[in-house]
Amino acid sequence: MQSRRQFLRQLGGTTALLAGSETLANAASRGLYAGSTHLLTPLAPRSAADTINIGLIGAGIIGHYDLNCILKVPGTKVVAVADLYQPRLVRAKEVWGNDLFTTRDYREVLARKDVDAVLICVPDHWHDRISIDALRAGKHVYCEKPMVHHIDEGKAVIDAHKKSGKVFQVGSQRASSAAVLEAKKRYEAGDIGELTSVETFLDRTDALGAWQYTMPPNLDPKDVDWDRFLGDAPKRPFQAERFFRWRNYTDYGTGVAGDLFVHLITGLHTITGSQGPTRIFALGDLNFWKDGRDAYDLVTAIMDYPKTDKNPSFQFTTRVNLATGAGGDIHTRLVGTEGVIDIGWNSFVMNRLKRPNAPMYSTGYDALFTYPKAMQEEFIRQYEQKYPADQFSRTIKNEPAVAFNTPAGYDDRLDHMIVFVNAIRANDPSMITEDAEFGLRAAAPSLAANMSAKQRNVINWDPVAMKLIKTT
Ligand SMILES: NC(=O)c1ccc[n+]([C@@H]2O[C@H](COP(=O)([O-])OP(=O)(O)OC[C@H]3O[C@@H](n4cnc5c(N)ncnc54)[C@H](O)[C@@H]3O)[C@@H](O)[C@H]2O)c1
């Protein structure tokens, strides 16, 4: 059986850090990445009978991505699909074959003996219920992020996972991303010294990025199972936008924080091994997309990560802005006492400081010239004695930057699926990179940011016990 640590070590063997002037093209020509879209190695099926049968629950946008992704992993097959919009079941058969079992009721997928694992790709307000039902039905579960819609739903998912003994992976693919795992190695090796702060943002540039997804022409409401869609959300008459653009409404979605902070926090927790912040404060506004939505389109949060045996205390700031023209980029910057790592989606650049900033004494903005001449000369004499001449500089001298890039076509979602399939195949839930506890620890600070923005106060969170702390 392969432990999670061995598995991650295996990753180390398949990637290479592109240092100095080495380019990705050079590396590829040496065969490091040739033709690859993933960097992890799938465990081979033992026989034809060792096929993992998949049920897809939610055949919307990510359902298609996730299913097509897992089907690239050898020894997987789709057998059943559930969705609440009839034309999406028609489409499922068009894409994955007429033999597919399709239904509007996900419980019929869970009841099937031939389904080994399910991909849960439904709106956020259904994640906890379907995950728990699937684990109780003895299925391995890949549940899309955020793991829960509300923080207090997390414990039941964790309990169901523990009781089941099944593999449970939350779908924040940054937990298995090559760029994140390579940055983690650099961080753990102490290459940037002690962490002092982390800044992240993820912005969008266009209407699709702001969740204005295409709605079907000539929509027939009879094709939508509206009552089932609402689930535990407040009852209301059918409204197409709420069904097809559910992220815009907090009854079903978790806003920009639940949708996107979760990715950034997953990356941060993967790199640092942090369990989460203790205090969360956020501002939320709806400034740009005044289209009837009730979710903020701009959230900025600051969080306070406590000192642990793994990390010093550090400040975390994060922002998501959906305003068109806001940037369309994802960025994480870890600032340490000896260097900085700047991480994008599939790459990073690390700059190490050769030495700390030395005082400057000739010209410029420094106090030395304000002292009498004799005092200045004495300062310089002492300083020259203490430091070698080449250290007299105000400028921070960097060592050459270290850059890491994934190969063209690299898909971290595929690596995340390989982790899921390998854990099922090895029958070892500990090989997972984002289990239910990790999932809650990534979701909770994001959901707490929504709470803070709404309530206009600081939210206190115990990241170890995974509990909100009430203050009077
Ligand atoms: N990991 C990622 O990068 C990533 C990217 C996009 C979306 N997601 C997550 O995936 C989930 C789905 O997002 P999406 O963009 O695919 O949404 P979507 O609206 O495109 O698809 C959701 C589908 O679920 C179906 N559905 C809703 N309730 C259901 C139920 N009870 N049973 C069966 N089917 C049901 C809907 O009919 C719809 O077809 C969300 O939680 C989202 O946060 C993750």
The ligand as a MOL file (V3000), in Angstrom:
LIG
                    3D

  0  0  0     0  0            999 V3000
M  V30 BEGIN CTAB
M  V30 COUNTS 44 48 0 0 0
M  V30 BEGIN ATOM
M  V30 1 N -12.9870 22.8730 -8.8600 0
M  V30 2 C -13.2760 23.8210 -9.7260 0
M  V30 3 O -12.4030 24.4500 -10.3110 0
M  V30 4 C -14.7230 24.1330 -9.9940 0
M  V30 5 C -15.0520 24.8540 -11.1480 0
M  V30 6 C -16.3830 25.1150 -11.3870 0
M  V30 7 C -17.3650 24.6730 -10.5080 0
M  V30 8 N -17.0110 24.0070 -9.3850 0 CHG=1
M  V30 9 C -18.0530 23.5760 -8.4300 0
M  V30 10 O -18.8780 22.5970 -9.0620 0
M  V30 11 C -20.2220 22.7170 -8.6340 0
M  V30 12 C -21.1210 22.8120 -9.8560 0
M  V30 13 O -20.7930 24.0000 -10.5860 0
M  V30 14 P -21.1860 24.1460 -12.1400 0
M  V30 15 O -20.5350 25.3620 -12.6380 0
M  V30 16 O -20.9140 22.8820 -12.8460 0 CHG=-1
M  V30 17 O -22.7730 24.3770 -12.0470 0
M  V30 18 P -23.8470 24.0930 -13.1870 0
M  V30 19 O -25.0260 24.9240 -12.8500 0
M  V30 20 O -23.2340 24.2360 -14.5350 0
M  V30 21 O -24.1960 22.5520 -12.9930 0
M  V30 22 C -24.8570 22.0700 -11.8640 0
M  V30 23 C -25.7480 20.9270 -12.3250 0
M  V30 24 O -26.2550 20.2670 -11.1580 0
M  V30 25 C -27.5950 19.9010 -11.4060 0
M  V30 26 N -28.2360 19.7300 -10.1090 0
M  V30 27 C -28.6000 20.6780 -9.2130 0
M  V30 28 N -29.0940 20.1000 -8.0930 0
M  V30 29 C -29.0480 18.7760 -8.3030 0
M  V30 30 C -29.4440 17.6480 -7.5470 0
M  V30 31 N -29.9830 17.7840 -6.3400 0
M  V30 32 N -29.2850 16.4180 -8.0790 0
M  V30 33 C -28.7610 16.2480 -9.3180 0
M  V30 34 N -28.3590 17.2770 -10.0840 0
M  V30 35 C -28.5100 18.5230 -9.5790 0
M  V30 36 C -28.1650 21.0280 -12.2420 0
M  V30 37 O -29.2750 20.6080 -12.9780 0
M  V30 38 C -26.9590 21.3870 -13.1200 0
M  V30 39 O -26.9990 20.7040 -14.3560 0
M  V30 40 C -20.2650 23.9360 -7.7300 0
M  V30 41 O -20.2650 23.5580 -6.3920 0
M  V30 42 C -18.9940 24.6910 -8.0500 0
M  V30 43 O -18.4800 25.4220 -6.9400 0
M  V30 44 C -15.7030 23.7140 -9.1300 0
M  V30 END ATOM
M  V30 BEGIN BOND
M  V30 1 1 1 2
M  V30 2 2 2 3
M  V30 3 1 2 4
M  V30 4 1 4 5
M  V30 5 2 4 44
M  V30 6 2 5 6
M  V30 7 1 6 7
M  V30 8 2 7 8
M  V30 9 1 8 9
M  V30 10 1 8 44
M  V30 11 1 9 10
M  V30 12 1 9 42
M  V30 13 1 10 11
M  V30 14 1 11 12
M  V30 15 1 11 40
M  V30 16 1 12 13
M  V30 17 1 13 14
M  V30 18 2 14 15
M  V30 19 1 14 16
M  V30 20 1 14 17
M  V30 21 1 17 18
M  V30 22 2 18 19
M  V30 23 1 18 20
M  V30 24 1 18 21
M  V30 25 1 21 22
M  V30 26 1 22 23
M  V30 27 1 23 24
M  V30 28 1 23 38
M  V30 29 1 24 25
M  V30 30 1 25 26
M  V30 31 1 25 36
M  V30 32 1 26 27
M  V30 33 1 26 35
M  V30 34 2 27 28
M  V30 35 1 28 29
M  V30 36 1 29 30
M  V30 37 2 29 35
M  V30 38 1 30 31
M  V30 39 2 30 32
M  V30 40 1 32 33
M  V30 41 2 33 34
M  V30 42 1 34 35
M  V30 43 1 36 37
M  V30 44 1 36 38
M  V30 45 1 38 39
M  V30 46 1 40 41
M  V30 47 1 40 42
M  V30 48 1 42 43
M  V30 END BOND
M  V30 END CTAB
M  END
